[in-house]
Amino acid sequence: MKYVVVLPDGVADVPIKALGDKTPLEVAKHPNMDWIAREGITGWSQTIPKGLPPGSDVGCMSVFGYDPRQYFTGRAPLEAAAQGITLCETDVAFRCNTVTVEHGIMADYSAGHIESAESAELIKAVNGQLGKEGLRFYPGVSYRHLAVVASDKVRMTVQELAAIKCMPPHDISGQPIESYLPTGLGSAMLHQIMQESVALLKEHPVNRRRLKDGKKPATMLWFWGQGTAAKFPPFQQQYGLRGACISAVDIVRGLGRLVGFDIIQVPGITGYFDTNYKGKAEYALKALDDHDFVLVHIEPTDEAGHMGDVQKKIQAIEDTDRLVVGTLLEGLKRRNEPFAILVVCDHPTSTILKTHIAEPVPFALYATSGPKDDVTSYNESAVKGSSKRFEDGFQLMSFFLQQGR
């Protein structure tokens, strides 16, 4: 039996007036996801436990089958794991975005989805000038970087550093940043670094080139998503299957690495609209030759939501369905062996609000010789007809794996 999870990040949404009070999932054409719903079963999963932030860190942890209330320590430690950065007990990792702030307004949480090579140049310069004993900067993918602070070197406790209140920059798009700067004991240190980064980035050749090319410059570093080292029992020990993970996003790869998944490298995957959708599916099918389980994560559905672009989200859904889900279904059927496939997201991303929300998410699940229900399509309205609901979203994984056994 082979198992595949397709995770289109933030694909669920709320009704949008411009779409006739329908969601992007209701409007988009996705016959392959609908086939899974029609031939299998559907339901709802509360991936974000009450009291935890509605982010991909928490939501993906639930989808992976781990209770965030037990294992969540913060977003940045997962990304550190993806980069092979080992955190000591005295370390706190912060997510560190390169953002565009114009006239005090958060103009772009991603600095125009800056290219990884350019962004790495900026972070190298930042580390050279602002890095010191107890503070190191590490480049990531596109705008997503890390800063690791050694609490014992900055005369703070791990608990004090981890307790600083920080705001995700994608939650304040178009708003003045003044009211959303880090607060709490130790926040002055972050304020100083953020302010010092402004002058440093302004003069960097990368930003001068970007301005010349009509692109948004990276004008500031933004700290958020901090946490301490995370530990998980291995997926194979927990669920008895050898797993693999495909994603362009560090947070998902890091989580996969921490639970013992093999991370499958796919050429041309970017985490953006130009990603190699079909390659993800093709490499997932190859991975099933020596793995029992593969999780395929797709980021553009979430990015479109943060941009507030309804049409881009619809297009990302249709691209995911045709190139990822369609390719997977065709390949799984051709293998001529039993399989189970689950489509579920980590959290809804409201295209109107341009941010994540903590509502439950719809799922569709098909297993060879498995049960069926009366729902015939995969979207929020259709799945309301299902009675299957997981208030603890991490339990969906066990349920999914049971369908194939």
C-alpha positions in Angstrom: 0.0 0.0 0.0 1.3 3.4 -1.0 0.2 6.7 0.7 0.3 10.2 -0.7 -0.7 13.5 1.0 -1.1 16.6 -1.2 -0.9 19.8 0.8 -1.9 22.9 -1.1 -0.9 25.5 1.4 -3.8 27.9 2.5 -6.1 26.7 -0.3 -9.2 27.0 1.8 -10.8 30.4 2.0 -14.0 32.4 2.8 -16.7 33.5 0.4 -15.6 36.5 -1.7 -18.1 39.1 -3.0 -16.2 39.4 -6.3 -16.7 35.7 -6.9 -20.5 35.8 -6.2 -19.9 35.0 -2.6 -18.1 31.9 -3.5 -14.6 30.8 -2.5 -11.7 30.3 -4.9 -12.0 26.5 -4.4 -15.7 26.7 -5.5 -14.9 28.7 -8.6 -11.7 27.0 -9.7 -11.9 23.9 -12.0 -10.2 21.0 -10.2 -11.6 17.7 -11.6 -8.9 15.5 -10.0 -9.5 16.8 -6.5 -13.2 16.3 -7.2 -12.6 12.7 -8.3 -10.9 12.0 -4.9 -13.9 13.5 -3.1 -16.5 11.7 -5.3 -14.8 8.3 -5.2 -13.8 8.6 -1.5 -14.8 10.4 1.6 -14.6 14.0 2.8 -14.7 15.9 6.0 -13.3 18.7 8.1 -10.1 19.0 10.2 -9.3 21.6 12.9 -5.6 21.9 12.1 -5.1 25.0 14.4 -5.7 24.2 18.0 -7.4 26.9 20.1 -4.9 29.4 21.4 -2.1 28.7 18.9 -1.3 31.0 15.9 -2.9 30.0 12.6 0.4 29.5 10.8 1.9 26.9 8.5 4.1 25.7 11.3 1.1 24.7 13.5 -1.1 23.6 10.7 1.5 21.5 8.9 2.4 19.9 12.2 -1.2 18.7 12.5 -1.3 17.5 8.9 2.0 15.5 9.6 0.1 13.8 12.4 1.7 15.5 15.5 -0.2 17.4 18.1 1.0 21.1 18.1 0.0 21.6 21.7 2.7 19.0 22.6 5.4 19.7 20.0 5.2 23.3 18.8 8.0 25.6 20.0 7.9 28.2 17.2 8.2 28.5 13.5 11.9 29.4 13.1 13.3 26.2 14.7 11.6 24.2 12.0 13.3 26.3 9.3 16.6 26.0 11.1 16.3 22.2 10.9 15.7 22.5 7.1 19.0 24.4 6.8 20.9 22.0 9.0 21.4 24.5 11.8 21.7 22.8 15.2 20.2 24.9 18.0 21.7 24.6 21.5 19.5 24.7 24.6 20.4 28.4 25.1 19.6 29.4 21.5 16.4 31.0 20.1 15.9 31.1 16.4 14.0 34.0 14.8 12.5 34.1 11.3 14.0 37.2 9.6 12.2 38.5 6.5 13.7 40.9 4.0 10.7 43.3 3.7 9.8 46.5 1.9 8.7 49.3 4.2 7.8 52.6 2.4 7.0 55.7 4.4 6.4 53.6 7.5 4.0 51.3 5.8 4.5 47.5 5.2 4.5 47.7 1.4 5.6 44.1 0.8 6.3 41.3 3.3 8.6 39.6 0.7 10.4 42.5 -0.9 8.8 41.7 -4.2 9.5 37.9 -3.7 13.1 38.7 -4.0 15.3 36.1 -5.7 17.2 33.7 -3.3 20.6 34.6 -4.8 20.0 38.4 -4.4 18.6 37.9 -0.9 21.6 35.7 0.1 23.9 38.6 -0.8 22.0 40.9 1.5 22.0 38.5 4.4 25.8 37.9 3.9 26.3 41.6 4.2 24.0 41.8 7.3 25.8 39.0 9.0 29.1 40.7 8.2 28.1 44.0 9.8 25.4 43.2 12.3 26.4 39.7 13.2 28.4 39.2 16.4 29.0 36.8 19.2 25.6 35.5 20.2 23.9 36.7 16.9 24.2 35.0 13.5 22.2 35.5 10.3 21.5 32.6 7.9 20.1 33.1 4.3 17.1 31.0 3.3 14.8 30.8 0.3 13.7 34.1 -1.3 12.7 36.5 1.5 12.7 33.9 4.3 15.9 34.0 6.5 16.9 33.2 10.0 18.7 34.9 12.9 19.9 32.8 15.8 20.4 34.5 19.2 22.4 32.8 22.0 20.6 33.9 25.1 23.6 33.5 27.4 25.6 35.9 25.1 23.0 38.7 25.2 22.4 38.4 28.9 18.8 37.2 28.6 17.1 33.9 29.4 15.8 31.6 26.7 12.3 32.1 28.1 12.6 35.9 27.9 13.8 35.8 24.3 11.1 33.4 23.3 8.4 35.5 25.0 9.1 38.7 22.9 5.9 39.5 21.0 6.4 39.7 17.3 4.0 40.1 14.4 4.2 38.2 11.1 4.8 40.8 8.4 2.3 39.2 6.0 -0.4 40.0 8.6 0.1 43.7 8.4 0.4 44.3 4.6 -0.5 47.9 3.8 -0.5 49.0 7.4 1.8 51.3 9.4 4.5 49.2 11.1 4.9 51.4 14.2 2.1 49.6 16.2 3.4 46.1 15.2 7.1 46.3 16.1 8.4 43.7 18.7 7.3 44.4 22.2 8.3 43.0 25.6 11.5 42.5 27.6 14.4 42.3 25.1 12.6 43.8 22.2 14.9 46.9 22.3 17.7 44.6 21.0 15.5 43.6 18.0 14.4 47.2 17.3 18.1 48.3 17.2 19.0 45.6 14.7 16.0 46.3 12.5 16.8 50.0 12.5 20.5 49.4 11.7 19.5 47.2 8.8 17.7 50.0 7.1 20.9 52.0 6.3 22.9 48.9 5.5 20.3 47.6 3.0 19.7 51.0 1.4 23.3 51.2 0.2 23.7 47.6 -0.9 24.3 47.1 -4.7 21.5 44.5 -4.8 18.9 47.1 -3.9 20.3 49.6 -6.3 20.0 47.1 -9.1 16.4 46.2 -8.0 15.4 49.8 -8.0 17.0 50.3 -11.5 15.0 47.3 -12.7 11.7 48.6 -11.3 11.6 45.9 -8.6 10.8 46.5 -4.9 14.0 46.8 -2.7 14.5 45.0 0.6 14.5 48.0 3.0 14.5 46.3 6.4 14.8 43.1 8.3 11.7 41.9 10.2 11.9 39.5 13.2 9.1 37.1 14.1 8.2 33.4 14.5 10.9 32.7 17.2 11.3 29.5 19.1 13.6 27.0 20.7 14.9 23.6 19.4 12.0 21.2 18.5 12.0 17.4 18.9 9.6 14.9 17.5 9.3 11.1 17.7 10.1 9.7 14.2 7.2 9.2 11.8 8.3 5.6 11.1 8.2 4.8 14.9 4.9 6.7 15.3 3.1 5.3 12.2 5.2 2.4 10.9 5.9 3.9 7.5 9.0 5.2 5.8 8.2 8.7 4.6 9.5 11.3 2.2 8.7 15.0 1.8 8.7 17.4 -1.2 8.5 21.2 -0.6 10.2 24.4 -1.7 9.6 25.9 1.7 12.1 25.5 4.6 9.4 25.3 7.3 7.9 22.1 5.7 11.3 20.6 4.8 12.5 21.3 8.4 9.4 19.6 9.9 9.9 16.7 7.5 13.6 16.3 8.5 12.7 16.5 12.2 10.2 13.6 11.9 12.7 11.5 9.9 11.4 12.0 6.4 13.8 11.8 3.4 13.7 15.3 1.7 13.3 14.8 -2.0 15.1 17.5 -4.1 13.1 18.5 -7.2 14.7 20.8 -9.8 12.9 24.1 -10.4 10.7 24.3 -7.4 10.5 27.8 -6.1 7.5 28.2 -3.7 6.0 30.7 -6.1 3.8 30.7 -9.2 6.7 29.7 -11.5 7.3 26.5 -9.5 7.8 23.1 -11.2 4.4 21.7 -10.3 4.6 18.6 -12.4 8.1 17.8 -11.3 6.9 17.5 -7.7 4.4 14.9 -8.7 6.9 13.0 -10.9 9.5 12.9 -8.2 6.9 11.8 -5.6 5.9 8.9 -7.8 9.6 7.9 -8.1 10.0 8.2 -4.3 7.2 5.6 -3.8 9.6 3.0 -5.3 11.4 2.9 -2.0 9.1 4.8 0.4 5.7 3.9 1.8 4.5 7.5 2.2 5.1 10.8 0.4 3.9 14.3 1.3 3.8 16.9 -1.4 3.5 20.5 -0.3 2.5 23.3 -2.7 3.0 26.9 -1.7 1.6 29.2 -4.4 -2.0 28.9 -3.2 -1.0 30.5 0.0 1.2 33.2 -1.6 -1.8 34.3 -3.8 -3.9 34.6 -0.7 -1.3 36.8 1.0 -1.2 39.0 -2.1 -5.0 39.4 -2.0 -5.1 38.2 -5.6 -8.2 36.1 -6.2 -7.4 35.2 -9.8 -3.9 34.1 -9.0 -5.3 31.8 -6.2 -7.8 30.3 -8.7 -5.0 29.7 -11.2 -2.7 28.2 -8.5 -5.5 25.8 -7.5 -6.1 24.8 -11.2 -2.3 24.3 -11.8 -2.1 22.2 -8.6 -5.0 20.1 -9.7 -3.9 19.5 -13.3 -0.1 19.2 -12.8 0.2 17.8 -9.3 -2.9 15.9 -8.4 -3.7 14.8 -12.0 -0.1 13.5 -12.5 -0.2 11.7 -9.2 -3.5 10.0 -9.8 -2.4 8.9 -13.3 0.9 7.5 -12.0 -0.7 5.8 -8.9 -3.2 4.0 -11.1 -0.5 2.9 -13.5 1.5 1.3 -10.7 -1.3 -1.3 -10.4 -1.1 -1.6 -6.6 -3.3 -0.3 -3.8 -2.9 3.3 -2.8 -4.5 6.0 -0.7 -4.4 9.8 -1.4 -5.4 12.7 0.8 -5.9 16.3 -0.1 -5.8 18.7 2.8 -4.4 22.1 3.6 -2.7 23.5 6.8 -5.1 26.4 7.4 -7.4 28.7 5.4 -5.8 31.8 3.9 -8.3 34.6 3.5 -7.7 36.4 0.2 -9.8 39.3 1.5 -7.8 39.7 4.7 -4.5 38.6 3.1 -3.7 36.4 6.1 -4.3 33.0 7.7 -7.4 32.3 9.8 -8.0 29.5 12.3 -11.1 27.9 10.8 -11.3 24.1 10.1 -10.2 23.0 6.6 -11.9 20.6 4.2 -10.2 17.3 3.2 -10.8 14.6 0.6 -9.5 11.1 0.9 -9.5 8.2 -1.5 -8.3 4.7 -0.8 -8.4 1.6 -3.0 -11.4 -0.4 -1.9 -12.0 2.3 0.7 -15.4 3.8 1.8 -17.3 6.5 0.0 -19.7 9.2 1.1 -22.3 11.3 -0.8 -20.0 14.4 -1.4 -19.1 14.7 -5.1 -16.7 17.7 -5.1 -13.9 19.2 -3.1 -14.7 22.7 -1.8 -15.9 24.3 1.4 -19.6 24.3 0.6 -19.7 20.7 -0.8 -17.8 19.3 2.2 -20.4 20.8 4.6 -22.4 17.7 3.6 -19.9 15.5 5.3 -20.4 14.3 8.9 -16.7 13.4 9.4 -14.9 16.0 11.5 -11.6 16.0 13.5 -11.6 18.5 16.3 -8.0 17.5 16.9 -6.5 17.9 13.4 -3.5 15.7 14.0 -5.8 12.7 14.3 -6.6 12.9 10.6 -3.2 11.2 9.8 -4.1 8.1 11.7 -7.5 8.0 10.1 -6.0 8.3 6.7 -3.5 5.5 7.2 -6.2 3.2 8.6 -8.2 3.5 5.3 -5.4 1.7 3.4 -5.0 -1.1 5.9 
